[in-house]
């Protein structure tokens, strides 16, 4: 089954209340997310990226977060908006002229990126947190409260380009065509590898396990 991002979004929406993702963490946190909940998070994040960063094909979104259900929905939202997800934090550069320039940084440590990116999004990891509870946000936006304020329904997004890069991690670039076809490779234990496997699994049936 194709998992082209907007196709996957619609599939998750159609799954309704059926559980699709089972998240568990090393500190004992566990929850299940239904298809509709995943789709709503995906739509809200895509809407925010379009509104705040004019996200479109060519926009690069750096995920400076650990493996988590929140990192997965941020990847899904970025892909639906047509953006490239980057997980190699060490090689990322916010300089517009840099070869690995990133436009948006989604991070658990916004203070480290203050003033260094066009848009910094602060993500808190506790699953039931309704807002950022860390240090003052400064110019960063709240990846919980500001996302929750977005509409549940997906707004206008730029048409995706199958030959554009969907995911960059571990020196590997996976295009949207490869993402949909199930092709591509890379370090399986890295955030990028986990996101790739989880997204592909969501294109099938049943509950997808995710552990961080």
Secondary structure, DSSP 8 states (H G I E B T S, - for coil): ----HHHHHHHHHHHTTSEEEEEE-TTS-EEEEEHHHHHHHHHHHHHHHHHHH---TT-EEEEES-SSHHHHHHHHHHHHTT-EEE--TTT-B--TTSTTB-SEEEES-GGGGTTSSSEEEE---STT--S--SS--TT-EETTHHHHTS-SS--------TTSEEEEETTEEEEHHHHHHT-----TTSHHHHHHHHHHHHTSSS-EEEE-
